[in-house]
Amino acid sequence: MKHIHFPVVALLACLALGGCLKKDIDYAHGTPSPVASVEVLRSTYRGAALQLTTSELMGAERITGVVISDTSSHNLPAGNFVIQDIGRGNIRGITIALSGNAAVPVSAGDSVAVNVIGSTLLSNKGSLQLTGIGTDKITLLKKGVKIVVKSTSLSDLSANFASYEGTLVKVNADFKQLPAPTDVYAGDKLLYDGLDSSIVLHTETSATFANDKMPASATFTGIPLYNSGNGAAVVKQLYLRNSSDVSNASGPLYNGYPEDFESPDAAAKGSYAAATVNLKTGLWLLDQAILATTKDRDRFNPTGKQCIRMQQNLAKPAYVQMNYDLPNGASKVTLSYGSYYTDASSTWNLQYSTNQGASWTVIGNNIKDAGPSAKTATFLMDIKGPVRFRVCKLGLGTTNGVDILNGRLSIEDIAVFQQLNY
C-alpha cells in the first residue's frame, strides 16, 4: 500500500491560516432568510392576537411588498395601508395599521420593507392586520413598481375570499339594486354578477369619490377586506382605491345572464357537429363546439363544472351563436376565454347582428392571446334595438407552431349588458 506523508510544518501552517479565516456558511443546511413572505406571515395567525418574534417567522424579521392602496382618496381608515407580494407563486396581501394612526409615508407602487418584530398580528373586524408598526419600521426600496392586478369573477372572489383578502383584484359586476340617477357610492352597495351577490362595495363617506354617481354595471378594481361593522356578522367587502378604479361603465346585466353553460348536461352536446342547444338563456347554435367538463383542461369558472370547447386545426370558422335577440340593445359584453389544456393559442372575435342573424359585424379586434389561464375580454358598444351575438373562432388551418396557431378554445360566462338608455 502506498502511504502519503503530510509534513508537520505544513499541517501547522494550515491550522494557523484556518484560524484567521472567516467560517463559511453551510449552504447545504440552509441559512434563515431575514425576509418572510406575506403568505408565511399570514400563516402564523391561529385565531388569536400574536406578537411577532423571529421564532414565529423562522428567523425572519421583516416582510417586503408593493403598496396597493391609495391613502390620498381616504377610503381606508386613517393610518392604514395595504401591501401585497408574491410568495410560493401566490399573491398575498396584508393591511398595516400604523401606531397612533400616523400619516402613511408611502404611496401606491412603492416597494417597501417592513420590520415586523414586536408588532402584533390580529383580526380587526374580521380582517387580518399588522398593528403597532411605527413609521421608522418602514423602508422604501423603490418607487413606481408595477402593481399586479388579478382579474377574476365575482363568484370566484366570493368562494375564495380569504385567499384574495388584501390583494388587488378586478371584477365585472352590476349593482344588485339598479341605481337611481341620484345614487352615489357612499356606504355599502351589494354587487351582483348574475351568479353571486355576497360581496359589498364599501365606500367611506370621507372618500374623495363618495358622492360620484354610480353606473348600473362596471369593471371594479379594488381591495377585498372583511368587515364586521358594529359587531355584526363578518361581511366580504371590496374597497375601491380611487375613482379610476371604475371602468367600462354600462347598462344593467340582462336577466338570466351570464350564460355559464352549466345546463343542460354536457352529454347533450358531446359532438362537434353543428347543432342547436337550449341553454339557460335561450337557443344557441354550437358549430364545431361542445359542452366540456374536463377539470384543469377546460377553462370553466372555478365555481362551475362546464364551459364551451371549440375545435382545433379547422380551415373553416367555428361558432358559439345566440339564435335569439335581446330586446334592449347592448352597451357591453364580457366573457372568459383560454386555451384548452396545453393547446396552442387561437384567434377569435365577437360579432353582433341586428337583423336576426342575416348578417354579422365584428366588434373590435381579433383576439389572439388565449393561454392556459383564463382571461376576461370586455367589449364596449352602443347598440340600440334588438341584437344577438356570437363568438367566431377563425379557421386558420393546422397549427404549425410558427405562423399558424389554431388550438382548442374554451369560452365561459358570456354576459350581455343592456343599452345605457334602458
Secondary structure, DSSP 8 states (H G I E B T S, - for coil): -------HHHHHHHHHHHHHS-----TTT----SEE-HHHHHHT--SS-EE--TTTTTT--EEEEEE---GGG--S-TTEEEEEEEETTEEEEEEEEEGGG------TT-EEEEE-TT-EEEEETTEEEEEEE-GGGEEEEESS-----EE--HHHHHHTHHHHTTS-EEEEEEESS---TT-BSSEEEEEE-SS---EEEEE-TTSTTTTSB--SEEEEEEEEEEE-TTT---EEEEEESSGGGEEEEES-B-TT-SB---SS-GGGG-S-S-EEEEETTEEEEEESEEEE--TTTS---TT-S-EEEE-SS-SS-EEEEE-S-BTT-EEEEEEEEEESTT-----EEEEEESSTTSS-EEEEEEE----SS-EEEEEEEEE-SSBEEEEEE----S--SSS-----EEEEEEEEE--TT-
